[in-house]
């Protein structure tokens, strides 16, 4: 079990907390404290809206250890409306086929189980299609 | 400029699932085979390319272990890790050592022992080549990563289904002529079309199967070659390594593969040649989409058109830009951290005219490109026969 790792990244996984560069205003996710655009210090926290669109997607059938219970699952590159791209599972897909460009929004879901029945449940971001009513 | 670094000897074991033998014995056998070609050269350095020794075999400190088991105790022996590009990175370090005169005779070994673990353990270990916190954590796998790239590529460039079949067909046709290949039978187009889907649009025939392997080359400077050296002299004309963001999502354009482009351009500049002068290109076909992307990055095809070379016969041994001439990772098998050294061994066989049924006619210039992940690390070498 990797408790410190889960704990350390909890704000990113639960709430998409990244950074904004105080010099060039580029939005950064995940946080890296150095702006990838201008190379200067960037430690100002920034919470992303969680809205974005599918840049690409695929389905994982042979899941690695700890991820079997959700297999097969869809993983996507999601381009957030603030700029960065994140890797995340898609969820709540229903009958709707996934497509490149599809609008999605972040939700918090169970990602994996580490350590069997006695182990830790790891929660984090997934993305679901934006509800028709909200469009 | 590189000093006159030459590959004086080569050795390899057959790639496959060798449950009965260990990492150390594979390594020793490849080294002994390479040394037997130039027995008078006494190595003073061993560079090891390996990704999974610590994870799968629970074995670190490979330098001391392998040097001992290959009767080389006492030599300088670092291990280089760059996931799938570990072999190319080890070759790069060996070239640096010889050309800078820090060492005179260097054994570069690529070794991977994947079958010390069962399948799920192998899959888990291989996810380490991605960003563990932000790619593996959401459940992505290396095959899934190739699926993301291939899906976007096919949509962006309007590529038809089945466009990548030619890569697997060519690899297996060539592997049939390689006694050290894991698979030695040609496959049909139908076999590709019926393959099980792994991470759509990637199917099983787009994926090079992970396997055990060990390959070695002996590097030295020309003046160290024995007077009675009877084989054609193969010189290292270019050697470089370029990195990109580890995670695909951290790149400003995830479809650019900038490290592959830069590494190819630098290699051509170092060797003083143009792409048209390359007689064979041992690229890294861990996934068929990556083969197409390397053809584009190296300038053999425009962006979005690399797959076309697998349709018109360009990539076969008698084509314009032969690739995977002894099977590539698809048919030879994919010994992850050893791939870059297998590429060198196979290219030397071609340049010596010893590639048998898949010999490239009058091969004089060979380019090798080795990827760790989706061009997160890229090592490129150019070899020339004198």
Interface residues (C-beta under 8 A of the other chain):
Chain A: X5 X9 X12 X13 X30 X36 X55 X56 X57 X58 X59 X60 X61 X62 X63 X64 X65 X66 X67 X70 X73 X75 X76 X77 X84 X85 X86 X87 X88 X89 X100 X111 X112 X122 X124 X125 X126
Chain B: X120 X121 X123 X124 X127 X133 X134 X135 X136 X137 X138 X139 X140 X141 X143 X144 X147 X148 X149 X151 X152 X155 X197 X198 X199 X200 X201 X202 X247 X248 X249 X250 X254
